[in-house]
């Protein structure tokens, strides 16, 4: 908890520096002053939830007398549900509840789930009796006991659907169109939001796990529940100063209406030039004409007969015959970003995985003769790299570049996504070279048949690839979150914040698919496959080169998608407002403003 307090203080200090850099218009609500409360809510919640995962299988097997397969199945279903819930949670938040209520209810529901799990450790009757060591017989958990356990996991999964909206809710607080440095404000928020998440992972995988291992389950589950209470408390504490955007109608039904109406009007010819009176829009909407991208969808909001199509109050006489510009643009936003979103799927394939752990186990991890770093803890290097790189990028690199060029400089969100893919490729190439070197040394030292042998090779060889992996994730993850938020209409901000997580889930599916293909293809004809329990006999170096090749192809795919996407929302606004911001876009992985999507009719 002391680490979390230090984290909040550090975050607030950076906010104060950021507020000096960004001259945001003052208002009685929102702004950078809300960041410490929102980031504290996310950081504490992440520490609490992630701290429960590593040892949960031991709790289920040791306290509920479950077999490994049963415990694994329960956890897989729980994790799958947790990863899925942000998407329906985002639709509900944007359509019905609003983001403030979604995050608040999500925090409360998650806290209740943790309290229920803590009670399973506190109340002996909530668990089956311990196994009889003499007879080795174990009594199974009753239906009531399992219901209490599953309910706690279900509540935490459901709560995560609301908590996932916190990044969109936080961005709402600093996103102001009248601020000339609006993009920079969003960049600072997304950077420090992600940095706090990285630090939370470190604390969860070290501090909470240590408490569970050494102080027992009662305190091990009680501390996360207490942290979740603090997370909820800090979030509601700043309620009077939050900007709470109004909720809108069902987005899903709006998407269906646009598709239906556009199909009905498929033979309609749109005029070559658009004007405000041709298209139906809400009275309070800033959109009076639709964009030219995916122009065929504009037929859904085109007014054919004003007297027949428009009611006395200005609304559509038949919602299934005429849609609003907002509804059309919301569907366009989803369709437009899917290609660029798909380029980030392979980030989950590129970063992490089991190969790094297998490498680490075979290397010398001793810091002193009596202390050896656990193989699984080396991944903390990547998390630290993310945090350090974010700090350097935000406080050193960007200010220095701006000073050298004599004007504000930044790298666009789309550009950072591309840089993340580039560093991911370098990460995989480095990993392949290191694994080739490691395997040759294992053979030279005579350990080809001994997978448990520790080579005369330092684990620090893994340091470069872990650092490159951390930089790749810092660039791509932050870039993706900012890109979706700025490109989606404000009515879809919660959905935007869930897109990155959905991409990660898709990445895990692709990872398992690639794994199966490589394993089956390399084992054909009775040969020894590349993937083996014996890391010295397996060809993990070749596997890395396969992944690096896929990553290189993905970069080319990204370049095509980025070109086809055309200019982003902030770039278009700069073109329109010639006398606007003086901020210069750093020319990194950016392309011409016209792409194929601009010409679709």
C-alpha positions as CSV (number, residue, x, y, z in Angstrom):
1,X,0.0,0.0,0.0
2,X,2.9,2.3,0.7
3,X,4.1,1.7,-2.9
4,X,0.7,2.7,-4.2
5,X,0.8,5.9,-2.2
6,X,4.2,6.7,-3.7
7,X,2.8,5.9,-7.1
8,X,-0.1,8.3,-6.6
9,X,2.3,11.0,-5.4
10,X,4.6,10.5,-8.4
11,X,1.7,10.6,-10.8
12,X,0.4,13.8,-9.2
13,X,3.8,15.4,-9.5
14,X,3.9,14.6,-13.2
15,X,0.4,16.0,-13.5
16,X,1.5,19.3,-12.0
17,X,4.4,19.4,-14.4
18,X,2.2,18.5,-17.3
19,X,-0.3,21.2,-16.4
20,X,2.5,23.8,-16.6
21,X,3.4,22.5,-20.0
22,X,-0.1,22.4,-21.3
23,X,-2.1,25.6,-20.9
24,X,-5.5,24.1,-20.7
25,X,-8.5,26.3,-20.4
26,X,-9.6,26.4,-16.8
27,X,-13.0,25.0,-15.9
28,X,-14.8,24.1,-12.7
29,X,-14.9,20.5,-13.8
30,X,-12.5,18.0,-15.4
31,X,-8.9,18.7,-16.3
32,X,-5.6,17.2,-15.3
33,X,-6.5,17.6,-11.6
34,X,-8.8,14.6,-11.9
35,X,-6.0,12.4,-13.2
36,X,-4.6,11.3,-9.7
37,X,-8.1,10.0,-8.7
38,X,-8.8,8.1,-11.9
39,X,-5.3,6.7,-12.1
40,X,-5.4,5.7,-8.4
41,X,-8.7,3.9,-9.0
42,X,-7.2,2.0,-11.9
43,X,-3.8,1.3,-10.2
44,X,-5.3,0.0,-7.0
45,X,-7.9,-2.1,-8.8
46,X,-5.3,-3.6,-11.0
47,X,-3.0,-4.5,-8.1
48,X,-6.0,-6.1,-6.3
49,X,-7.3,-8.1,-9.3
50,X,-3.9,-9.2,-10.8
51,X,-2.6,-10.1,-7.3
52,X,-5.2,-12.9,-7.0
53,X,-4.3,-14.7,-10.2
54,X,-0.9,-16.3,-9.8
55,X,-1.6,-18.4,-6.7
56,X,-5.4,-19.0,-7.3
57,X,-4.8,-22.5,-8.7
58,X,-3.0,-23.5,-5.5
59,X,-5.9,-22.1,-3.4
60,X,-8.5,-24.1,-5.4
61,X,-6.5,-27.3,-5.2
62,X,-5.4,-27.0,-1.6
63,X,-8.6,-25.5,0.0
64,X,-11.3,-26.8,-2.3
65,X,-9.8,-30.2,-3.0
66,X,-10.1,-29.8,-6.8
67,X,-8.0,-31.6,-9.3
68,X,-5.6,-29.7,-11.4
69,X,-7.8,-30.1,-14.5
70,X,-10.9,-28.8,-12.6
71,X,-9.0,-25.9,-11.1
72,X,-7.5,-25.0,-14.5
73,X,-10.9,-25.1,-16.2
74,X,-12.5,-22.8,-13.6
75,X,-9.6,-20.3,-14.0
76,X,-9.6,-20.4,-17.8
77,X,-13.4,-19.7,-17.9
78,X,-12.9,-16.9,-15.3
79,X,-10.1,-15.2,-17.2
80,X,-12.0,-15.7,-20.5
81,X,-15.1,-14.0,-19.1
82,X,-13.0,-11.2,-17.6
83,X,-11.4,-10.5,-20.9
84,X,-14.7,-10.6,-22.7
85,X,-16.7,-8.3,-20.4
86,X,-15.1,-5.0,-21.3
87,X,-16.8,-5.1,-24.8
88,X,-20.5,-5.5,-23.5
89,X,-19.6,-3.2,-20.6
90,X,-18.5,-0.5,-23.1
91,X,-21.7,-0.8,-25.1
92,X,-23.8,-0.6,-21.9
93,X,-21.8,2.4,-20.6
94,X,-22.0,4.3,-23.9
95,X,-25.7,3.4,-24.5
96,X,-27.3,3.4,-21.1
97,X,-25.4,4.0,-17.9
98,X,-22.8,6.6,-18.8
99,X,-19.1,6.1,-18.1
100,X,-19.0,7.5,-14.6
101,X,-21.7,5.2,-13.4
102,X,-20.2,2.2,-15.3
103,X,-16.8,2.7,-13.6
104,X,-18.4,3.3,-10.2
105,X,-20.7,0.2,-10.4
106,X,-17.8,-1.8,-11.8
107,X,-15.6,-0.9,-8.8
108,X,-18.4,-1.7,-6.3
109,X,-19.2,-5.1,-7.9
110,X,-15.5,-6.0,-8.1
111,X,-15.1,-5.1,-4.4
112,X,-18.1,-7.3,-3.5
113,X,-16.5,-10.2,-5.4
114,X,-13.3,-9.8,-3.6
115,X,-15.0,-9.6,-0.2
116,X,-16.9,-12.8,-1.1
117,X,-13.6,-14.5,-2.0
118,X,-12.0,-13.3,1.2
119,X,-15.0,-14.7,3.2
120,X,-14.3,-18.2,1.6
121,X,-10.9,-18.0,3.3
122,X,-12.2,-16.6,6.6
123,X,-15.2,-18.9,7.1
124,X,-14.2,-22.6,7.5
125,X,-17.8,-23.7,6.6
126,X,-17.4,-22.0,3.2
127,X,-14.8,-24.7,2.2
128,X,-14.7,-28.5,2.3
129,X,-12.7,-30.0,5.2
130,X,-9.0,-30.7,4.5
131,X,-8.0,-34.1,3.0
132,X,-7.3,-37.0,5.4
133,X,-3.6,-37.5,5.2
134,X,-3.9,-41.0,6.6
135,X,-6.5,-42.3,4.1
136,X,-5.7,-39.8,1.4
137,X,-9.4,-39.2,0.9
138,X,-10.7,-35.8,0.2
139,X,-14.3,-34.6,0.5
140,X,-15.6,-32.6,-2.4
141,X,-17.0,-29.1,-2.0
142,X,-20.8,-28.9,-1.7
143,X,-23.0,-27.1,-4.2
144,X,-23.4,-24.2,-1.8
145,X,-19.6,-23.9,-1.3
146,X,-18.9,-24.0,-5.0
147,X,-21.7,-21.5,-5.7
148,X,-20.1,-19.0,-3.3
149,X,-16.7,-19.5,-4.9
150,X,-17.9,-19.2,-8.5
151,X,-20.1,-16.2,-7.5
152,X,-17.0,-14.3,-6.3
153,X,-15.1,-14.9,-9.5
154,X,-18.2,-14.0,-11.6
155,X,-18.7,-10.7,-9.7
156,X,-15.1,-9.8,-10.3
157,X,-15.4,-10.6,-14.0
158,X,-18.6,-8.6,-14.3
159,X,-17.1,-5.7,-12.4
160,X,-14.1,-5.6,-14.8
161,X,-16.6,-4.8,-17.6
162,X,-17.3,-1.5,-15.9
163,X,-13.7,-0.8,-14.7
164,X,-12.4,-1.1,-18.2
165,X,-14.3,2.2,-19.0
166,X,-12.0,4.2,-16.7
167,X,-9.5,5.0,-19.4
168,X,-12.3,6.5,-21.6
169,X,-13.7,8.3,-18.6
170,X,-10.3,9.7,-17.7
171,X,-9.7,10.9,-21.3
172,X,-13.1,12.7,-21.1
173,X,-11.7,14.8,-18.4
174,X,-8.7,16.2,-20.4
175,X,-10.2,16.1,-23.9
176,X,-11.2,19.7,-24.8
177,X,-11.5,20.7,-28.4
178,X,-10.9,24.4,-27.5
179,X,-7.5,23.6,-26.2
180,X,-4.8,24.1,-28.9
181,X,-2.6,21.4,-27.2
182,X,-5.5,18.9,-26.7
183,X,-3.6,16.1,-28.4
184,X,-0.6,16.6,-26.1
185,X,-2.9,16.6,-23.0
186,X,-4.4,13.2,-24.2
187,X,-0.9,11.9,-24.8
188,X,0.2,12.7,-21.3
189,X,-2.9,11.1,-19.8
190,X,-2.6,7.9,-21.8
191,X,1.1,7.6,-21.1
192,X,0.8,7.9,-17.3
193,X,-2.3,5.8,-17.2
194,X,-0.4,3.0,-18.9
195,X,2.7,3.6,-16.8
196,X,0.6,3.3,-13.6
197,X,-0.8,0.0,-14.9
198,X,2.8,-1.3,-15.5
199,X,3.8,-0.5,-12.0
200,X,0.6,-2.1,-10.7
201,X,1.5,-5.3,-12.4
202,X,4.9,-5.3,-10.7
203,X,3.4,-4.7,-7.3
204,X,0.7,-7.4,-7.8
205,X,3.2,-10.1,-9.0
206,X,5.6,-9.4,-6.1
207,X,3.9,-7.9,-3.1
208,X,0.5,-9.6,-3.1
209,X,2.0,-12.9,-4.1
210,X,4.5,-12.6,-1.3
211,X,1.7,-12.0,1.2
212,X,-0.2,-15.1,0.0
213,X,2.9,-17.3,0.2
214,X,4.2,-16.2,3.6
215,X,1.2,-14.8,5.5
216,X,-1.7,-17.1,4.3
217,X,-4.9,-16.8,2.3
218,X,-6.8,-14.7,4.9
219,X,-4.5,-11.8,4.6
220,X,-3.6,-12.6,1.0
221,X,-7.2,-12.1,0.0
222,X,-7.9,-9.4,2.6
223,X,-5.3,-7.0,1.3
224,X,-6.6,-7.0,-2.3
225,X,-10.1,-6.5,-1.0
226,X,-8.9,-3.5,1.1
227,X,-7.1,-2.1,-1.9
228,X,-10.2,-2.4,-4.0
229,X,-12.1,-0.5,-1.3
230,X,-9.6,2.3,-1.5
231,X,-9.8,2.2,-5.3
232,X,-13.6,2.7,-5.1
233,X,-13.3,5.3,-2.4
234,X,-10.8,7.5,-4.3
235,X,-12.9,7.3,-7.5
236,X,-16.1,8.6,-5.8
237,X,-14.1,11.1,-3.7
238,X,-13.6,13.3,-6.8
239,X,-17.1,12.9,-8.1
240,X,-18.0,16.7,-7.8
241,X,-15.1,17.7,-10.2
242,X,-15.7,15.0,-12.9
243,X,-17.1,15.8,-16.3
244,X,-20.0,13.3,-16.7
245,X,-21.0,13.1,-20.3
246,X,-24.6,12.3,-21.1
247,X,-25.4,8.7,-22.2
248,X,-26.9,8.1,-25.6
249,X,-29.2,5.5,-27.2
250,X,-28.3,2.0,-28.1
251,X,-25.3,1.9,-30.4
252,X,-25.9,-1.6,-31.5
253,X,-29.4,-0.9,-32.8
254,X,-28.1,2.3,-34.4
255,X,-25.5,0.2,-36.3
256,X,-28.2,-2.1,-37.6
257,X,-30.4,0.8,-38.6
258,X,-27.7,2.4,-40.7
259,X,-27.0,-0.9,-42.5
260,X,-30.7,-1.5,-43.2
261,X,-31.4,2.1,-44.4
262,X,-28.2,2.3,-46.5
263,X,-29.3,-1.0,-48.2
264,X,-32.8,0.3,-48.8
265,X,-31.3,3.4,-50.4
266,X,-28.6,1.6,-52.3
267,X,-29.8,2.8,-55.7
268,X,-30.0,6.4,-54.5
269,X,-27.4,8.7,-56.2
270,X,-25.8,11.1,-53.8
271,X,-25.0,14.6,-55.1
272,X,-21.3,15.3,-55.8
273,X,-21.3,18.1,-53.3
274,X,-22.7,18.0,-49.7
275,X,-24.5,20.7,-47.8
276,X,-25.9,20.9,-44.3
277,X,-29.5,20.8,-45.4
278,X,-29.2,17.5,-47.3
279,X,-28.6,15.2,-44.3
280,X,-30.4,14.5,-41.0
281,X,-28.7,15.3,-37.8
282,X,-29.5,15.9,-34.2
283,X,-30.2,19.4,-33.0
284,X,-27.3,19.5,-30.6
285,X,-24.9,17.6,-32.8
286,X,-21.6,19.2,-34.1
287,X,-21.9,17.1,-37.2
288,X,-24.1,18.7,-39.9
289,X,-22.6,16.9,-42.9
290,X,-21.2,13.3,-43.0
291,X,-17.6,12.6,-43.9
292,X,-16.6,11.5,-47.4
293,X,-15.0,8.3,-46.2
294,X,-17.2,5.2,-46.8
295,X,-19.5,7.6,-48.6
296,X,-22.1,4.9,-49.6
297,X,-23.2,4.8,-45.9
298,X,-24.2,8.5,-46.2
299,X,-27.3,7.3,-48.0
300,X,-28.7,6.2,-44.6
301,X,-28.9,9.8,-43.4
302,X,-29.8,11.5,-46.7
303,X,-33.1,13.4,-46.6
304,X,-35.1,12.5,-49.8
305,X,-38.3,14.3,-48.9
306,X,-38.2,16.7,-45.9
307,X,-41.9,16.9,-45.5
308,X,-42.2,13.1,-45.4
309,X,-39.0,12.1,-43.7
310,X,-38.8,14.8,-40.9
311,X,-41.3,15.0,-38.1
312,X,-42.5,18.3,-36.5
313,X,-40.0,18.1,-33.6
314,X,-37.1,17.6,-36.1
315,X,-36.6,13.9,-35.5
316,X,-37.0,11.2,-38.2
317,X,-40.5,10.2,-38.9
318,X,-39.4,6.6,-39.3
319,X,-36.0,5.7,-37.7
320,X,-35.8,2.6,-40.0
321,X,-36.0,4.9,-43.1
322,X,-33.7,7.8,-42.0
323,X,-30.8,7.8,-39.6
324,X,-28.8,10.6,-38.1
325,X,-25.3,11.6,-39.2
326,X,-24.0,10.6,-35.8
327,X,-25.3,7.0,-36.2
328,X,-23.6,6.8,-39.7
329,X,-20.3,8.2,-38.4
330,X,-20.3,5.8,-35.4
331,X,-20.6,2.8,-37.8
332,X,-18.0,4.3,-40.1
333,X,-15.6,4.6,-37.1
334,X,-15.8,0.9,-36.4
335,X,-15.3,-0.1,-40.0
336,X,-12.4,2.3,-40.6
337,X,-10.3,1.3,-37.7
338,X,-10.6,-2.5,-38.1
339,X,-7.7,-2.9,-40.5
340,X,-5.3,-0.8,-38.3
341,X,-6.7,-2.6,-35.2
342,X,-5.8,-5.9,-36.8
343,X,-2.2,-4.9,-37.1
344,X,-1.9,-4.8,-33.3
345,X,-3.2,-8.4,-32.8
346,X,0.3,-9.8,-33.4
347,X,1.7,-7.7,-30.5
348,X,0.4,-10.4,-28.2
349,X,2.2,-13.0,-30.3
350,X,5.4,-11.0,-30.4
351,X,5.8,-10.0,-26.8
352,X,6.2,-12.5,-23.9
353,X,5.1,-16.1,-24.2
354,X,6.7,-19.3,-22.7
355,X,9.9,-19.2,-24.8
356,X,11.5,-16.5,-22.7
357,X,10.8,-18.5,-19.5
358,X,12.4,-21.6,-21.0
359,X,15.4,-19.6,-22.0
360,X,15.8,-18.1,-18.6
361,X,15.6,-21.4,-16.8
362,X,18.7,-22.6,-18.7
363,X,20.8,-19.5,-18.0
364,X,22.8,-18.5,-14.9
365,X,20.5,-16.2,-12.9
366,X,22.7,-15.8,-9.8
367,X,23.3,-12.3,-8.6
368,X,25.3,-13.5,-5.6
369,X,26.4,-17.0,-4.8
370,X,23.4,-17.4,-2.4
371,X,20.7,-15.5,-4.4
372,X,19.2,-16.6,-7.7
373,X,16.6,-14.6,-9.5
374,X,13.5,-16.7,-10.3
375,X,13.1,-17.3,-14.0
376,X,9.6,-15.9,-14.0
377,X,10.7,-12.7,-12.4
378,X,12.9,-11.6,-15.3
379,X,9.8,-10.4,-17.2
380,X,9.7,-7.6,-14.6
381,X,12.5,-6.1,-16.7
382,X,10.1,-5.5,-19.5
383,X,7.6,-3.8,-17.1
384,X,10.3,-1.5,-15.7
385,X,11.4,-0.7,-19.3
386,X,7.8,0.4,-20.1
387,X,7.7,2.7,-17.2
388,X,11.2,4.2,-17.7
389,X,10.7,4.6,-21.4
390,X,7.4,6.4,-20.9
391,X,9.1,8.8,-18.5
392,X,12.0,9.5,-20.8
393,X,9.7,9.9,-23.8
394,X,7.4,12.3,-22.0
395,X,9.9,14.3,-20.0
396,X,13.1,14.2,-22.1
397,X,12.8,13.1,-25.7
398,X,9.7,15.2,-26.7
399,X,10.8,18.4,-24.9
400,X,14.3,18.1,-26.3
401,X,13.0,17.5,-29.8
402,X,10.7,20.5,-29.4
403,X,13.6,22.7,-28.2
404,X,15.9,21.6,-31.1
405,X,13.2,22.3,-33.7
406,X,12.0,25.5,-32.1
407,X,8.3,24.5,-32.0
408,X,6.2,21.8,-30.3
409,X,6.9,18.3,-31.7
410,X,5.0,15.1,-31.2
411,X,4.6,11.7,-32.8
412,X,1.0,10.9,-33.8
413,X,-0.8,8.0,-32.2
414,X,-0.8,6.2,-35.6
415,X,2.9,6.7,-35.9
416,X,3.6,5.3,-32.4
417,X,1.6,2.2,-33.3
418,X,3.9,1.7,-36.2
419,X,7.0,2.3,-34.1
420,X,5.7,-0.3,-31.7
421,X,5.5,-2.9,-34.4
422,X,9.0,-2.0,-35.6
423,X,10.5,-2.4,-32.1
424,X,8.5,-5.7,-31.7
425,X,10.2,-6.9,-34.9
426,X,13.6,-6.0,-33.4
427,X,12.7,-7.7,-30.2
428,X,12.0,-11.0,-32.0
429,X,15.2,-10.8,-34.1
430,X,17.2,-10.2,-31.0
431,X,15.5,-13.1,-29.3
432,X,16.3,-15.4,-32.2
433,X,20.0,-14.4,-32.2
434,X,20.2,-14.9,-28.4
435,X,18.5,-18.3,-28.6
436,X,20.8,-19.4,-31.5
437,X,23.8,-18.5,-29.3
438,X,22.3,-20.2,-26.2
439,X,21.6,-23.5,-28.1
440,X,25.1,-23.6,-29.6
441,X,26.6,-23.2,-26.2
442,X,24.4,-25.9,-24.7
443,X,25.6,-28.3,-27.4
444,X,29.2,-27.3,-27.0
445,X,29.0,-27.8,-23.2
446,X,27.5,-31.3,-23.7
447,X,24.0,-30.6,-22.5
448,X,22.1,-31.6,-25.6
449,X,20.2,-34.4,-23.7
450,X,19.9,-32.5,-20.4
451,X,17.2,-29.8,-20.5
452,X,17.6,-29.0,-16.8
453,X,21.2,-28.0,-17.1
454,X,22.3,-24.5,-16.3
455,X,24.7,-23.1,-18.9
456,X,27.8,-21.0,-18.3
457,X,25.9,-18.1,-19.8
458,X,24.4,-15.2,-18.0
459,X,20.7,-14.4,-18.0
460,X,21.6,-10.9,-18.8
461,X,21.8,-12.0,-22.4
462,X,18.0,-11.7,-22.3
463,X,18.1,-8.1,-21.1
464,X,18.2,-6.5,-24.7
465,X,15.2,-8.5,-26.0
466,X,13.2,-7.7,-22.9
467,X,14.0,-4.0,-23.1
468,X,13.0,-4.0,-26.8
469,X,9.8,-5.8,-26.0
470,X,9.0,-3.2,-23.3
471,X,9.6,-0.3,-25.7
472,X,7.5,-2.0,-28.3
473,X,4.6,-2.4,-26.0
474,X,4.9,1.2,-24.6
475,X,4.7,2.6,-28.1
476,X,2.0,0.4,-29.5
477,X,-0.3,0.0,-26.5
478,X,-0.4,3.7,-25.7
479,X,-0.6,4.6,-29.4
480,X,-3.6,2.3,-29.9
481,X,-5.5,3.6,-26.9
482,X,-5.0,7.2,-28.0
483,X,-5.8,6.4,-31.6
484,X,-9.1,4.7,-30.9
485,X,-10.2,7.4,-28.5
486,X,-9.4,10.3,-30.9
487,X,-10.9,8.6,-34.0
488,X,-14.1,7.3,-32.4
489,X,-17.0,9.7,-31.7
490,X,-17.3,10.7,-28.1
491,X,-20.4,8.6,-27.8
492,X,-18.2,5.5,-28.4
493,X,-15.3,6.3,-26.0
494,X,-15.9,3.3,-23.8
495,X,-15.9,1.0,-26.9
496,X,-12.7,2.7,-28.0
497,X,-11.0,1.8,-24.7
498,X,-12.0,-1.9,-25.0
499,X,-10.6,-2.3,-28.5
500,X,-7.0,-2.8,-27.3
501,X,-8.1,-5.6,-24.9
502,X,-10.1,-7.3,-27.6
503,X,-7.0,-7.2,-29.8
504,X,-5.0,-8.9,-27.1
505,X,-7.6,-11.6,-26.8
506,X,-7.5,-12.1,-30.6
507,X,-3.7,-12.2,-30.3
508,X,-3.8,-15.2,-27.8
509,X,-6.0,-17.1,-30.3
510,X,-3.5,-16.4,-33.1
511,X,-0.6,-17.4,-30.8
512,X,-2.2,-20.8,-30.2
513,X,-3.0,-21.2,-33.9
514,X,0.6,-20.5,-35.0
515,X,1.9,-22.8,-32.2
516,X,-0.3,-25.7,-33.4
517,X,0.7,-25.1,-37.1
518,X,4.5,-25.0,-36.3
519,X,4.3,-28.0,-34.1
520,X,2.3,-30.2,-36.5
521,X,4.2,-29.2,-39.6
522,X,7.7,-29.7,-38.1
523,X,6.7,-33.1,-36.8
524,X,5.7,-34.5,-40.1
525,X,7.4,-37.7,-41.2
526,X,8.3,-38.7,-37.7
527,X,10.8,-35.9,-37.3
528,X,11.6,-34.2,-34.0
529,X,9.5,-31.0,-34.0
530,X,10.9,-27.5,-33.3
531,X,8.8,-27.4,-30.1
532,X,10.2,-29.8,-27.5
533,X,10.2,-30.3,-23.8
534,X,14.0,-30.4,-24.1
535,X,14.9,-26.8,-25.0
536,X,18.3,-27.9,-26.2
537,X,16.9,-30.4,-28.7
538,X,14.1,-28.1,-29.8
539,X,14.6,-25.4,-32.4
540,X,13.2,-22.4,-30.6
541,X,15.6,-20.3,-32.6
542,X,13.9,-21.2,-35.8
543,X,10.5,-20.6,-34.1
544,X,11.7,-17.1,-33.2
545,X,12.7,-16.5,-36.9
546,X,9.2,-17.6,-38.0
547,X,7.7,-15.1,-35.6
548,X,10.1,-12.4,-36.8
549,X,9.1,-13.1,-40.4
550,X,5.4,-12.8,-39.5
551,X,6.2,-9.5,-37.7
552,X,8.0,-8.2,-40.7
553,X,5.0,-9.0,-42.9
554,X,2.7,-7.4,-40.3
555,X,4.7,-4.1,-40.6
556,X,4.2,-4.1,-44.4
557,X,0.5,-4.7,-43.7
558,X,0.4,-1.8,-41.3
559,X,2.0,0.5,-43.8
560,X,-0.8,-0.4,-46.3
561,X,-3.5,0.0,-43.7
562,X,-2.1,3.3,-42.5
563,X,-1.9,4.7,-46.1
564,X,-5.5,3.4,-46.8
565,X,-6.8,5.0,-43.6
566,X,-5.7,8.5,-44.7
567,X,-5.5,11.4,-42.3
568,X,-6.5,11.0,-38.7
569,X,-9.1,13.3,-37.0
570,X,-6.5,15.7,-35.6
571,X,-4.7,15.9,-38.9
572,X,-8.0,16.7,-40.7
573,X,-8.8,19.4,-38.2
574,X,-5.3,21.0,-38.7
575,X,-5.9,21.1,-42.5
576,X,-9.3,22.7,-42.0
577,X,-8.1,25.2,-39.3
578,X,-5.1,26.7,-41.0
579,X,-4.7,29.3,-38.3
580,X,-5.1,26.7,-35.5
581,X,-2.4,25.1,-33.4
582,X,1.3,25.6,-34.3
583,X,2.1,22.1,-33.2
584,X,4.1,20.1,-35.8
585,X,3.6,16.4,-36.5
586,X,6.9,14.5,-36.4
587,X,7.1,12.8,-39.8
588,X,7.4,9.2,-38.6
589,X,5.5,6.5,-40.4
590,X,3.0,8.9,-41.8
591,X,1.6,9.0,-45.3
592,X,-0.4,11.1,-47.7
593,X,-3.7,12.4,-46.7
594,X,-5.6,10.7,-49.4
595,X,-6.3,6.9,-49.3
596,X,-8.6,4.4,-50.9
597,X,-11.2,4.8,-48.2
598,X,-11.6,8.5,-49.2
599,X,-12.8,7.4,-52.6
600,X,-15.2,4.6,-51.7
601,X,-18.7,5.5,-53.0
